[in-house]
Amino acid sequence: MSGYHAGIHQVASHVPFTAGISHISLQQQAVFPGPWEKYIKAPVNRTHIRPERIRHVEGAVSVPDALLDWQDAESSATLEPGGLVILEFSENVAGRACFNVTSVGKSRTYLALAYSESPCFAGRLPDATTDRQERDLPLFLPINTIGTTCVRSEFVRGAFKYLTIYIPEQPPSSGDIWSEEHSSSSSKDLEGHLDNHQKHLGLQDAPSHLDRRHLSISSVHINCTAFPSNPNPRAYTGYFSSSSKLLNRVWYSGAYTLQLTTIDPAEGSALIDYNRQVDNNHSPQGSWYSNFSIANGSAVTTDGAKRDRMAYSGDMAIAVPGIAVSTYDMVAVRTALDSLFIRQYADGSLPYAGPPMGYSGEFSDTYHLHALLGVWNYALFTNDVPWLQSHWGAYLQAFEYSLAKVDLTGLFHVTSVHDWLRPGMTGHNLEATSIMYHVLQNTFRMADEIIKDPYARAQFDRWRSVGDSMERGIEILWCENKGLYGDNVGRRGCGGAQEVLPQDGNSWALLSGIVANQTRRFEISQKLRNRWTKYGAPATEFPNVISPFASSFELLGHCAAGHHDAAVELMQLMWGYVLDGPGFTNSTCVEGYRIDGDIQYPAYWSSARNSHAHGWSTGPTMVLLTQILGIKLETPLGRT
C-alpha cells in the first residue's frame, strides 16, 4: 500500500490476516522479505546473542575485549577478586546467560551477575523486579569446571541490555552467600543473614581459598527464551516501511517489545510475594526467579519482559492488535485470555491478571473491561469461532456484570480503585464509561455476526437502551469552558476541588465512539494536543507522569477524530524520545517516565523498577497500520 501522510511518502506494509496465514502454525520464514528487515531487532541466532561492546572495566581484569571476540578461541579475559566487566548488548535482550570458561581457580569461584535494562543501573547491583527494596539481589553463579556454564532456566532474566559480571573482592562469610544453587522453594530461613542490607541469591558455603579464585572466560552469550512460539524470531508475518526512518524504528521497536513480553508460561511471574501464596516459596526479599507457571500452553503474552511477567488484561487493547499486525502470535494471546477466564469469580468478574493473581479477589473495573476487549480483538484477528463459542457463556456473564454498573446517571459507577496505578478511580468515571460503551458495541457485533446467539439477540433492546443512556450521561462530565471531559462526578470533575481533565478518559471518549459530534471530537483532539511537552503527552490524571499506555489511546483518539497528523506527530515526539533519549534501552518501549523526561516512572518509588519492555506501550505498531494506513478489519479476518 502506498500513500502520503504527515510528510511521509513511499509507505509499504503487509498484515498477515489479509493473506490467509494461520495463527495456529506460524510461518518460519518472513512472509515478505525486503529491505525493511534491517529494522527488525529480534536476533538472527536466538541461541547465541553476543554482547556488542565493553561498557566499563574495573579492578583485576586482563584482556576484557576477548569477551567480544568469540571467534578467537585462544584468547580469554581473566577476572580475579575485585575484577568487574559491564557488557552491553545491541538491543534489550532476554534469556539465559552462558559463559565459555577456559580456566578456573582450584577452589570454587562465584561469578556475580547483575542485569539492567537501563544504563543508569548497570553495575554491581541489578535493576529491580521487586517493590520491596530499591534493587534486586545479584545472582552468584558457582563455577568450578572449564567448558560452557549457563545459569539454570529458573534464573532466566526477562529483559536486560547490560550484564555486569564480577568476582567479589571479599567473599561473604559461610552461610551468607546466596547463589544460583539456592532453590526458590528452599525452606531454610535466612532472613537474618544480611550483609550491608544486601544478600546474594542462592545458598552455598563461601570459598576458602581467596588467593586462588579466578576465572578465564573466552566468550559470553545469551540463549534467548522469549517468543517461544517460533524458532525464527525474525519471521514476521507483517511489516511496515516508509520514508521516515524514525517511524520505521518506532514500529519495529513495538513489535520487538511484544516479542520480549511473550514467554514460556513456565517462566513467569517476577512477583515473589504473590507467588508465595501458591508455591509457598521462601525466597528472600530482593530475590527473583522465573519458574512460576502462569498459564497452560507453550507461549503466553504478558505485561512486561522483566516484570511482572504475568497475563494482565490491561494490555489487551494495545498489545493484542500489535501482535496481530507483526508476529501474529495469536495463540499466545489465547493462552493469556484462558488464564484470566479460568480464574473467573462466581459473580462473573475477572481478576485483573492471571496467576498468581485471582486467588485473593484481585479486581479492577477497567481491567475487567480490557479483558473483554481482548476477547473481541482475538476474535477479530483470528475468526476463531470454536474458541469464542466455548467462552461465550463466561463472556456474557462478565459483560452483564459490568453493564449492571451503569446506573441511572448513564455513567459507569466504579467500585474498585485499581486501574493502571493512576489515582481517582472511584465513582462515576469517564474512562470506565467510555470503555464500557466500546465493549457494548463489540458485544453487539460478536453476538450478531459471529455467535449468532438468539439469547443475546433478545437482549439487544435492553443493551441499546443502556448505550443510549451512556451517550446522554457522559454530558454530565463535559467541561464547556475547558473543551474536555472531567474525570469523575464530584471533586475531580468540572470545577471540582481537584479538577482533572484526564488523558485516558478523553482519549477513550474519542475512540469508543460515545462522542458523536464531529466538531466536539476535533476540539477534544486539539485540546489534548495542546498539552504536549517536549517529552510527550502528559497523563494529567496521574501527576508527573508520561504514560505510553494512555498515550497509545490518545493516538487512537486522534485518529477517531480525523486528526491523523496529530497521531503521527505524537509518535515521532514521544516514542522518538524513548528511542533516542538518555537512560532508555533505545530499542524497546518503556512502561512510563516523568514529564521532565527522566526514566523514573512515578508509579514506583524505585527508578530501577521501571519496565523498559512493556506491551501496553506499543500503540504505534498497531496504529500505524490499522489507522494511519487504514488496513482495518471490519469483520473477523475481513470476511463478510
HUNORNOR-V548157 format. One record per pair of residues at least 24 apart in sequence whose ideal C-beta (glycine too) atoms are under 8 Angstrom apart, sorted by the first residue. I is the first residue (numbers start at 1). GAP is how many residues later the second one is. D is the distance in whole Angstrom. If there is no record, write none. Layout:
((I	GAP	D) (I	GAP	D))
This chain:
((1	628	6) (1	630	7) (3	626	7) (5	559	6) (5	560	7) (5	563	7) (5	623	6) (6	558	7) (6	559	5) (6	562	4) (6	563	7) (7	237	7) (8	234	5) (8	235	6) (8	236	5) (8	239	7) (8	560	7) (9	233	8) (9	234	5) (10	232	7) (10	233	5) (11	229	8) (11	230	7) (11	231	4) (11	232	8) (11	618	6) (12	24	7) (12	227	8) (12	228	8) (12	229	5) (12	230	7) (13	225	7) (13	226	6) (13	227	5) (13	228	7) (13	611	8) (13	612	6) (13	616	6) (13	618	7) (14	223	8) (14	224	6) (14	225	5) (15	222	8) (15	223	5) (15	309	8) (15	310	5) (15	610	6) (15	616	5) (16	221	4) (16	222	5) (16	308	7) (16	309	8) (16	312	4) (17	307	7) (17	311	8) (17	364	6) (17	616	7) (17	620	5) (17	621	7) (18	613	7) (18	620	7) (19	218	8) (21	216	5) (21	307	6) (23	305	6) (23	306	8) (23	307	4) (23	308	6) (23	358	8) (23	359	5) (23	361	8) (24	307	7) (26	203	6) (26	204	5) (26	209	7) (26	211	7) (26	301	7) (26	302	7) (26	303	7) (27	203	8) (27	208	5) (27	210	6) (28	202	6) (28	203	6) (28	204	5) (28	207	5) (29	203	7) (29	206	5) (30	204	7) (30	205	5) (30	206	6) (30	209	8) (31	204	8) (31	205	7) (31	206	5) (31	207	8) (32	207	6) (34	205	7) (34	207	7) (35	206	7) (36	203	5) (36	204	7) (36	205	4) (36	212	7) (37	197	7) (37	199	8) (37	202	8) (39	202	8) (39	209	5) (39	210	6) (39	212	7) (39	213	4) (40	194	5) (40	196	7) (40	212	6) (40	215	8) (40	216	7) (41	50	5) (41	211	6) (41	212	7) (41	214	8) (41	215	4) (41	546	6) (41	547	8) (42	185	7) (42	191	4) (42	192	5) (42	214	6) (42	217	6) (43	48	8) (43	50	8) (43	181	6) (43	190	6) (43	191	8) (44	190	7) (46	49	8) (46	177	8) (46	178	4) (46	181	8) (46	185	8) (46	187	5) (47	174	8) (47	176	5) (47	177	7) (48	173	5) (48	174	8) (48	175	7) (49	40	7) (49	44	5) (49	46	7) (49	172	6) (49	173	4) (49	174	8) (49	175	6) (50	39	8) (50	169	7) (50	170	7) (50	171	5) (50	172	8) (51	36	4) (51	37	6) (51	38	5) (51	112	7) (51	169	6) (52	36	6) (52	37	6) (52	38	4) (53	34	8) (53	35	5) (54	31	6) (54	32	7) (54	33	7) (54	34	7) (55	31	4) (55	32	7) (55	33	4) (55	64	7) (55	67	6) (55	107	7) (56	28	8) (56	29	7) (56	30	4) (56	66	7) (57	27	7) (57	28	5) (57	29	8) (58	24	8) (58	25	8) (58	26	5) (59	24	4) (59	25	5) (59	107	8) (59	110	8) (60	107	8) (61	24	6) (66	151	8) (66	152	6) (67	150	6) (67	151	8) (67	152	7) (67	153	5) (69	150	8) (70	30	8) (70	148	7) (70	149	4) (70	151	7) (72	146	8) (73	145	6) (75	143	7) (76	26	5) (76	27	7) (76	140	4) (76	141	6) (76	142	4) (77	139	7) (77	140	5) (77	141	8) (78	25	7) (78	136	6) (78	137	7) (78	138	5) (78	139	8) (79	32	8) (79	86	7) (79	87	7) (79	88	5) (79	135	7) (79	136	5) (79	137	8) (79	138	7) (80	87	6) (80	133	7) (80	134	5) (81	86	5) (81	87	7) (81	88	5) (81	89	8) (81	129	6) (81	132	6) (81	133	8) (82	84	8) (82	85	7) (82	86	8) (82	87	4) (83	83	6) (83	84	6) (84	40	7) (84	80	7) (84	81	7) (84	82	4) (85	79	7) (85	80	5) (85	81	7) (86	36	5) (86	37	7) (86	76	6) (86	77	7) (86	78	5) (87	75	7) (87	76	5) (87	77	8) (87	78	7) (87	133	6) (88	31	8) (88	34	8) (88	73	7) (88	74	6) (89	71	8) (89	72	5) (89	73	8) (89	74	7) (89	133	7) (90	497	8) (91	70	7) (91	165	7) (91	494	7) (91	496	4) (91	497	8) (92	25	6) (92	67	5) (92	68	7) (92	69	5) (92	164	8) (92	168	7) (92	213	8) (92	493	4) (92	495	5) (92	496	4) (92	520	6) (92	521	6) (93	66	7) (93	67	6) (93	68	7) (93	129	5) (93	131	6) (94	62	7) (94	63	7) (94	64	5) (94	65	5) (94	66	7) (94	128	8) (94	130	6) (94	131	7) (94	132	4) (94	166	5) (94	211	6) (95	61	6) (95	62	7) (95	127	5) (95	128	5) (95	129	4) (95	130	5) (95	131	7) (96	54	5) (96	55	5) (96	56	8) (96	57	7) (96	59	8) (96	60	6) (96	126	7) (96	127	5) (96	129	7) (97	44	8) (97	53	7) (97	54	5) (97	60	7) (97	66	6) (97	123	7) (97	125	6) (98	50	6) (98	51	7) (98	52	4) (98	53	8) (98	122	7) (98	123	5) (98	124	7) (98	125	6) (99	42	8) (99	44	7) (99	49	7) (99	50	5) (99	51	8) (99	66	8) (99	116	8) (99	118	5) (99	120	8) (99	121	6) (100	47	7) (100	48	5) (100	117	6) (100	118	5) (100	119	5) (100	120	8) (101	42	6) (101	44	7) (101	45	5) (101	46	6) (101	47	7) (101	48	6) (101	114	6) (101	115	7) (101	116	6) (101	117	8) (102	44	6) (102	114	5) (102	115	7) (102	116	5) (103	43	7) (103	111	7) (103	112	7) (103	113	4) (104	39	6) (104	40	6) (104	41	7) (104	42	6) (104	110	7) (104	111	6) (104	112	7) (105	104	7) (105	107	4) (105	108	5) (105	109	5) (105	110	8) (106	103	7) (106	106	5) (107	100	5) (107	101	6) (107	102	4) (107	105	5) (107	106	6) (108	34	6) (108	35	7) (108	36	5) (108	99	5) (109	33	8) (109	34	5) (109	35	7) (109	58	7) (109	98	7) (109	104	5) (109	105	7) (109	106	5) (110	30	4) (110	31	7) (110	32	6) (110	33	7) (110	57	7) (110	58	7) (110	61	7) (110	67	7) (110	69	6) (110	94	8) (110	97	7) (111	29	7) (111	30	5) (111	32	6) (111	54	6) (111	55	8) (111	56	6) (111	104	6) (112	26	5) (112	27	7) (112	28	5) (112	29	8) (112	52	8) (112	53	7) (112	54	5) (112	55	7) (112	56	6) (112	88	7) (113	25	6) (113	26	5) (113	27	8) (113	28	6) (113	38	7) (113	50	7) (113	51	7) (113	52	6) (114	24	5) (114	25	8) (114	49	8) (114	50	4) (114	52	8) (115	42	5) (115	45	4) (115	47	7) (115	48	6) (115	49	8) (116	44	6) (116	45	7) (116	46	5) (116	48	8) (116	492	8) (117	42	5) (117	43	6) (117	44	6) (117	45	8) (117	189	6) (117	468	5) (117	471	8) (117	494	8) (117	495	4) (117	496	7) (118	43	8) (118	44	8) (118	465	5) (118	466	7) (118	467	7) (118	481	6) (118	490	8) (118	492	8) (118	494	6) (119	42	8) (119	43	6) (119	464	7) (120	463	5) (120	479	6) (120	487	7) (120	488	8) (121	41	8) (121	486	8) (121	487	5) (122	40	4) (122	42	6) (123	41	6) (124	40	6) (124	42	6) (125	73	7) (126	482	8) (127	33	8) (127	179	7) (127	481	4) (127	482	7) (128	478	5) (128	480	4) (128	481	4) (129	141	4) (129	142	8) (129	159	5) (129	177	6) (129	178	4) (129	179	8) (129	480	7) (130	140	8) (130	142	7) (130	155	7) (130	156	6) (130	158	7) (130	479	7) (131	473	6) (131	474	8) (131	475	7) (131	478	6) (132	141	7) (132	153	5) (132	154	7) (133	152	6) (133	153	5) (133	473	8) (134	472	5) (134	474	6) (135	151	7) (135	471	7) (135	473	5) (136	150	6) (136	151	7) (136	152	5) (136	472	8) (137	41	6) (137	61	7) (137	62	6) (137	63	6) (137	64	5) (137	147	7) (137	149	4) (137	150	5) (137	151	7) (138	62	6) (138	63	7) (139	40	8) (139	41	6) (139	61	7) (139	62	5) (139	63	7) (140	37	6) (140	38	6) (140	39	4) (140	40	6) (140	60	5) (140	61	7) (140	62	6) (140	64	8) (141	38	7) (141	39	5) (142	37	5) (142	38	6) (142	39	6) (142	60	8) (142	62	6) (143	72	6) (150	73	7) (151	29	6) (152	28	6) (153	72	7) (153	114	7) (153	137	8) (153	138	7) (154	30	7) (154	113	8) (154	135	5) (154	136	6) (154	137	4) (155	25	6) (155	46	8) (155	134	6) (155	135	7) (156	69	5) (156	111	5) (156	134	4) (157	133	7) (157	149	7) (158	68	7) (158	102	7) (158	105	7) (158	112	7) (158	132	6) (158	146	7) (158	147	4) (158	148	5) (158	149	7) (158	151	6) (158	455	8) (159	101	6) (159	145	8) (159	146	4) (159	147	4) (159	429	7) (159	452	7) (159	453	7) (159	454	5) (160	146	7) (161	424	5) (161	426	7) (161	451	8) (163	57	7) (165	52	8) (165	55	8) (167	46	6) (167	47	7) (167	48	7) (170	40	8) (171	35	4) (171	36	6) (171	39	7) (171	42	8) (172	28	7) (172	34	6) (173	33	6) (174	31	5) (174	32	5) (175	30	7) (176	30	7) (177	25	7) (177	26	8) (177	27	6) (177	28	8) (177	29	5) (178	24	4) (178	25	6) (178	106	7) (178	109	7) (179	24	7) (179	25	5) (182	101	8) (184	88	8) (184	95	7) (184	97	5) (184	99	5) (184	103	7) (184	105	4) (184	107	6) (185	94	6) (185	95	7) (185	96	5) (185	97	7) (185	98	8) (186	95	8) (186	96	5) (186	97	7) (187	95	6) (188	94	7) (189	93	7) (190	94	7) (191	93	6) (191	94	7) (198	88	7) (199	85	6) (199	87	7) (199	88	8) (201	83	8) (201	86	5) (201	87	7) (225	38	7) (225	39	6) (225	42	6) (226	33	6) (226	34	5) (226	35	8) (226	36	6) (226	37	6) (226	79	7) (227	32	4) (227	33	7) (227	35	5) (227	36	8) (227	72	7) (227	100	7) (227	102	7) (228	34	8) (228	35	7) (228	36	5) (228	70	6) (228	71	5) (229	33	7) (229	69	7) (229	70	4) (229	98	8) (229	100	5) (229	102	6) (229	103	6) (230	97	7) (230	99	7) (233	26	6) (235	92	8) (236	90	6) (236	91	6) (237	89	7) (237	90	6) (237	91	4) (238	86	8) (238	87	5) (238	88	5) (238	89	8) (238	90	7) (238	387	7) (240	381	8) (240	384	6) (240	385	6) (244	328	8) (246	326	6) (246	330	5) (246	333	8) (247	321	7) (247	324	7) (247	325	7) (247	373	8) (247	377	7) (249	330	6) (250	321	6) (250	322	8) (250	325	5) (250	326	7) (250	329	7) (250	370	5) (250	371	8) (250	374	8) (251	369	6) (251	370	5) (251	373	5) (253	322	7) (253	326	6) (253	334	6) (253	335	6) (253	336	6) (254	68	6) (254	72	8) (254	321	8) (254	335	6) (254	363	8) (254	364	4) (254	365	7) (254	366	6) (254	367	3) (254	368	8) (255	67	7) (255	71	4) (255	72	7) (255	363	8) (255	366	5) (256	331	7) (256	332	6) (257	48	8) (257	331	4) (257	332	4) (257	356	5) (257	357	7) (257	358	7) (257	360	7) (257	361	5) (258	43	7) (258	61	6) (258	64	5) (258	65	5) (258	68	7) (258	69	7) (258	357	6) (258	360	6) (258	363	7) (259	68	6) (260	45	4) (260	328	7) (260	353	5) (261	40	6) (261	41	5) (261	42	7) (261	43	6) (261	44	5) (261	58	7) (261	352	6) (261	353	7) (261	354	4) (262	37	6) (262	38	7) (262	39	5) (262	40	7) (262	61	8) (262	65	8) (262	67	6) (262	70	5) (263	36	7) (263	37	6) (263	39	6) (263	42	8) (263	46	6) (264	34	7) (264	35	7) (264	36	8) (265	28	6) (265	29	5) (265	30	4) (265	31	7) (265	32	6) (265	33	7) (265	34	7) (265	35	5) (265	70	7) (265	74	8) (266	25	7) (266	27	5) (267	24	6) (267	42	7) (268	24	5) (268	25	7) (268	26	3) (268	27	7) (268	32	7) (268	34	7) (268	41	5) (268	42	6) (269	25	5) (269	39	7) (269	40	5) (269	41	5) (269	86	7) (269	87	6) (270	36	7) (270	37	4) (270	38	6) (270	39	5) (271	36	7) (271	37	5) (271	39	7) (271	85	7) (274	82	4) (274	83	7) (275	81	5) (277	79	6) (277	82	6) (277	83	7) (278	77	7) (278	78	5) (278	81	7) (292	63	8) (292	64	7) (293	62	7) (294	45	6) (294	60	6) (294	61	5) (294	62	8) (295	40	5) (295	41	7) (295	43	7) (295	44	4) (295	59	6) (295	60	7) (296	39	7) (296	42	7) (296	43	8) (297	34	7) (297	35	8) (297	37	8) (297	38	4) (297	41	7) (298	33	8) (298	37	8) (299	30	7) (299	32	6) (299	33	4) (299	36	6) (300	32	5) (300	35	4) (300	36	5) (300	39	7) (301	28	7) (301	31	5) (301	32	6) (301	34	8) (301	35	5) (301	314	7) (302	34	7) (302	313	7) (303	50	8) (303	308	8) (303	311	6) (303	312	6) (303	313	7) (304	287	7) (304	307	4) (304	309	6) (304	310	5) (304	311	7) (305	283	8) (305	306	7) (305	308	4) (305	309	8) (306	305	5) (306	306	7) (306	307	7) (307	302	7) (307	304	6) (308	45	8) (310	43	5) (310	44	6) (310	45	8) (310	46	8) (310	47	7) (311	24	8) (311	25	4) (311	26	8) (311	28	5) (311	29	6) (311	42	6) (311	43	4) (312	40	7) (312	41	5) (312	42	8) (312	55	7) (312	304	8) (313	27	6) (313	37	7) (313	39	6) (313	40	7) (313	54	5) (313	55	7) (313	57	5) (313	58	4) (313	61	6) (314	38	7) (314	50	8) (314	52	7) (314	53	5) (314	56	5) (314	105	8) (314	106	6) (314	235	8) (314	302	6) (315	55	8) (315	300	5) (315	301	5) (316	54	5) (316	55	6) (316	57	5) (316	58	3) (316	61	6) (317	53	6) (317	56	5) (317	57	7) (317	60	7) (317	236	8) (318	231	7) (318	234	5) (318	235	8) (318	297	7) (318	298	5) (318	299	8) (318	300	6) (318	301	5) (318	304	7) (319	296	4) (319	297	6) (319	299	6) (320	54	6) (320	57	4) (320	58	6) (320	61	7) (321	56	6) (321	60	7) (321	301	4) (321	305	6) (322	293	7) (322	296	5) (322	297	8) (322	299	4) (322	300	5) (324	53	7) (324	57	4) (324	298	8) (325	296	7) (325	297	6) (325	300	5) (325	301	7) (325	306	8) (326	295	6) (328	53	8) (330	48	6) (330	51	6) (330	52	5) (330	54	8) (333	41	7) (333	44	8) (333	45	5) (334	44	6) (334	48	8) (334	50	7) (334	53	6) (336	38	7) (337	34	7) (337	37	6) (337	38	6) (337	41	6) (337	54	8) (340	31	5) (340	34	8) (341	50	6) (341	53	5) (344	50	6) (344	53	8) (344	54	7) (347	54	6) (348	46	8) (348	49	4) (348	50	5) (348	52	7) (348	53	4) (349	49	7) (349	52	5) (350	48	6) (352	66	6) (362	56	8) (363	53	5) (363	55	7) (364	52	5) (364	54	4) (364	55	6) (364	61	8) (365	37	7) (365	40	7) (365	47	7) (365	49	5) (365	50	7) (365	51	5) (365	53	8) (365	54	8) (365	60	7) (365	67	6) (366	48	8) (366	52	8) (366	53	5) (366	54	8) (366	59	7) (366	65	6) (366	66	5) (366	69	6) (367	51	7) (367	52	7) (368	30	7) (368	33	7) (368	34	6) (369	33	6) (369	63	7) (369	66	5) (369	67	6) (369	70	5) (370	65	7) (371	27	7) (372	26	6) (372	27	6) (372	30	7) (372	67	5) (372	70	7) (372	71	8) (373	62	7) (373	65	7) (373	66	6) (373	69	7) (375	71	8) (376	63	8) (376	66	4) (376	67	8) (376	69	8) (376	70	6) (379	67	6) (379	71	6) (379	257	6) (380	253	6) (380	256	5) (380	257	8) (381	252	7) (381	255	8) (381	256	7) (382	254	7) (382	255	7) (383	67	8) (383	253	4) (383	254	4) (383	256	7) (385	65	6) (385	66	8) (388	58	7) (388	62	6) (388	63	7) (389	62	6) (392	59	6) (392	61	7) (395	51	8) (396	60	7) (399	40	7) (399	44	5) (402	34	6) (402	37	7) (403	33	7) (403	37	7) (403	60	7) (403	63	6) (405	27	8) (405	31	8) (406	27	7) (406	30	6) (406	60	5) (406	63	7) (406	64	6) (406	67	8) (409	64	5) (409	67	6) (409	80	7) (410	59	4) (410	60	5) (410	61	8) (410	62	5) (410	63	2) (410	64	7) (410	66	8) (411	59	7) (411	62	5) (411	63	7) (411	65	7) (411	66	7) (411	78	7) (412	24	5) (412	58	8) (420	84	8) (420	127	7) (420	129	6) (420	130	7) (420	196	8) (421	121	7) (421	182	4) (422	82	7) (422	117	7) (422	119	5) (422	120	4) (422	123	8) (422	125	8) (423	118	7) (423	119	7) (424	63	6) (424	64	6) (424	68	5) (424	74	8) (424	76	6) (424	78	8) (424	117	6) (426	62	7) (427	61	5) (427	62	6) (427	63	6) (428	48	7) (428	49	8) (428	60	6) (428	61	4) (428	62	8) (429	58	7) (429	59	5) (429	76	7) (430	44	7) (430	47	5) (430	55	5) (430	56	7) (430	57	6) (430	58	7) (430	72	6) (430	75	3) (430	76	7) (430	78	7) (430	79	7) (431	56	8) (431	71	6) (431	73	5) (431	74	4) (431	77	5) (433	37	6) (433	40	7) (433	41	6) (433	81	7) (434	40	7) (434	71	6) (434	74	4) (434	75	5) (434	77	8) (434	78	4) (434	80	5) (435	73	6) (435	77	7) (436	34	7) (437	30	6) (437	33	5) (437	34	8) (437	75	5) (437	76	7) (437	77	4) (438	70	7) (438	73	7) (438	74	4) (438	75	7) (438	76	8) (440	26	7) (440	27	5) (440	30	8) (441	26	8) (441	71	8) (441	72	7) (449	186	6) (449	187	8) (450	186	6) (470	44	6) (471	43	6) (471	45	7) (474	35	7) (474	40	6) (474	41	7) (482	45	7) (483	40	5) (483	41	7) (483	43	8) (483	44	5) (484	40	6) (484	43	5) (484	44	8) (485	24	6) (485	39	8) (487	54	6) (500	40	6) (500	41	5) (501	26	8) (501	39	6) (502	37	8) (502	38	6) (502	39	4) (503	25	7) (503	28	8) (503	34	6) (503	35	7) (503	36	5) (503	37	6) (503	38	6) (503	44	7) (503	47	5) (503	48	7) (503	50	8) (503	51	6) (504	35	7) (504	37	6) (504	43	8) (504	46	4) (504	49	6) (505	36	7) (506	51	7) (507	43	7) (507	46	4) (507	47	4) (507	49	7) (507	50	4) (508	45	6) (508	49	7) (509	48	8) (510	46	8) (510	47	3) (510	48	7) (510	50	5) (510	51	5) (511	42	6) (511	45	4) (511	46	5) (511	48	8) (511	49	5) (513	47	7) (518	43	8) (518	44	7) (521	39	7) (521	40	4) (521	41	7) (522	39	5) (522	40	7) (522	41	6) (524	33	7) (524	37	7) (525	32	6) (525	33	5) (525	36	4) (525	37	8) (525	38	4) (525	41	6) (526	37	7) (526	40	8) (528	26	6) (528	29	7) (528	30	7) (528	38	8) (529	29	7) (529	34	7) (529	37	5) (529	40	8) (529	41	8) (532	38	7) (532	41	7) (533	62	6) (534	39	8) (534	63	7) (535	38	8) (535	39	7) (535	42	6) (535	46	8) (535	58	8) (535	60	7) (535	61	7) (535	62	4) (536	34	7) (536	37	6) (536	38	3) (536	41	6) (537	33	6) (537	37	6) (538	57	5) (542	60	7) (542	61	8) (543	59	7) (544	50	6) (544	51	6) (544	58	5) (545	47	6) (545	48	8) (545	49	7) (545	50	7) (545	56	7) (545	57	5) (545	58	7) (546	28	7) (546	46	7) (546	47	5) (546	48	7) (546	49	6) (547	45	5) (548	26	7) (548	27	7) (548	30	7) (548	41	6) (548	42	7) (548	43	7) (548	44	7) (548	66	8) (548	68	7) (548	69	3) (548	70	8) (548	71	7) (549	42	8) (549	43	7) (549	65	8) (549	67	4) (549	68	6) (551	68	7) (552	64	7) (552	65	7) (552	66	7) (552	67	3) (552	68	8) (552	71	7) (553	66	7) (555	64	5) (555	65	7) (555	68	5) (555	72	7) (556	63	7) (556	67	6) (556	71	7) (559	64	7) (559	68	4) (559	69	7) (564	63	7) (564	64	6) (567	56	6) (567	60	7) (567	61	7) (568	60	6) (571	49	5) (571	52	8) (571	53	7) (575	45	6) (584	28	6) (585	27	5) (585	28	7) (588	24	6) (588	25	4) (589	24	7) (589	25	6) (589	28	4) (589	29	5) (590	24	7) (590	27	6) (591	25	8) (591	26	6) (592	25	8))
